[in-house]
Amino acid sequence: MNVDLFSTEEAPNGFQIRIHRLVEDPDFSRIRDKLSNFNFFEVIGVQRREVRHSDFLAFLLNAKGNHGLGDAFLRRFLKRSLKASSDYPGPNDFQVEREDMHVDILLHDDKNRLAVIIENKIDSGEHDDQLERYWNETRSRYPDPDFKLFGIYLTPTGEEPEGSEHYVPFSYSDVAGLIDDILAREKATRAPAVEMALKHYAEMLRRDIVPDSDLRQLCEAVYFKHRDVLDKIFDFKPDLQAVVGDYLKNLIASEPDKFVLTRSDKEHVRFGVKEWDGIETLMLGQDSWERRILWFQFDNQVNALKLRLIIGPGRNSEIGRSLSIRQELLNLALADNEPLRAADRTLNDSWNGIYNRLFLSKSSLERSSTADFEEQVKAEWKQFVEVDFPKILKLTSSIEWHRAAQSGPTAA
C-alpha cells in the first residue's frame, strides 16, 4: 500500500529504508557509474564551448592530421550528413579552415572545385541571417557555377535551419555515432591517446549535449521503481539558479569601487563598470536594454555559468555616434587582444559578445555541493577581477572616445 512517507512518527525510518533500497539498486549504480566516469573534455570545461567543439571537429576532419585516422572521419561525416544530396562529395583533397570568412569550419578542394560550409551551434541559434550571409560570402569566393558548394547545419538535435535552404541539418548524436563506428572499425593506425580522446569525446557528447537513450531507459526504470522516494527528494530540491544568482550579486557588491549591479533575474545577472559610466559615449545604449553600450553579464543557465562582455544596441536618437563606438569596441576584440574574443566578426543590430569566461560547467553544477561551487565561482571571480578585468580596462582605455564618437564606423 502506498502511504504518505511522513504520515507517522515511524515514517522517517521508513524513508531511510527506501533511500537505502534506491542506493543499493544495481540500475541506480549503473546510472551513477555512467555519470561519474572521468572525462577529459568535461574536466577542461569543453561541453558548451562551441569554439572548442569546432576546433576538435576540424582536427578530425583533416585527413592529413596526426590523429592517424586518415580520411575515415571525413568520409563518414560527409556521406552521412549530405546523404540527401544526390551529388555529395566523396573523399577529396580537402583543406580544412577555421573561421575563414566567418565560417566555423570550411572544407574546400579547389582542384576538384567543391567546398563544404559547416555552421556549428551548441546553445545559440542562428541570427542576423548568418547562414545565408556565410553562403553568399563563400559563393563570392568561388563564383564559378560549376564549383559545387554544400552547407551543413550542426546542432545538438539536428534542428532544421530556418535562415537558408542551402544547408542540411546534422546532429551531435550523429557525430557520436560516427565516432563509435570508427572506434569499432578503424584500428590499424590509431594511437592509444587518439582512441582515448575519441571515446571521451563521444561520451561527453552523450552526457552533456545529446540525449543518451540507454541512460534515459535506466533512469525511467529506476524512477518507476523508486517513484515515491524520488518525488519526495525532488520536492526539496534547491533552486540552484537562484542560489547561484544570489551569490553572484554578493560578489559584484563586494567590489563597489569597480562595479554596479544593473539588472538581474533567474537566468541573467548584469553589471556595469563605474569607470565606463563616466564616459558619455558609452552611455548611449537603448533604454530597453541598458543605458550602457558596454556591460558584463552572467548567463546563469542550468547547464553552465559563464561571464560575457556585451556590446549592446545604441540609442536610436544617437545611432551614428553609437554605431561608431560599437564598431570600435568590436574591432578591439577582432584584433586578437587577449582576453577579448569576438563571437561574430560583424556588428549585429542587437548585441555582440566580445569576452567569454566559463565559471561553472554542467558537470560542476550537477556534482558539486553549494560550498564546492561557491568556492569555484569565487576562484574564477578572483581571476577575472585581478587578471582579465585590468586587461579589458586597459584595452578599452586605448580608444580615443571622443574621436571614435565623431568618426564613421571603422572596417573590421
Secondary structure by P-SEA (a helix, b strand, c coil): cccccccccaaaaaaaaaaaaaaacaaaaaaaaaaccccccccccccccaaaaaaaaaaaacccccccccaaaaaaaaaaaaccccccccccbbbbbcccccccbbbbbcccbbbbbbbbbcccccccaaaaaaaaaaaaacccccbbbbbbbbccccccccccccbbbbbaaaaaaaaaaaaacccccccaaaaaaaaaaaaaaaacccccaaaaaaaaaaaaaaaaaaaaaaaaccaaaaaaaaaaaaaaaacccccccccccccbbbbbbccccccccccccccccccccccccccccccbbbbbbbbccccccaaaaaaaaaaaaaaaaaaccccbbbccccccccccccbbbbcccaaaaacccaaaaaaaaaaaaaaaaccaaaaaaaaaaccaaaaaaacccccc
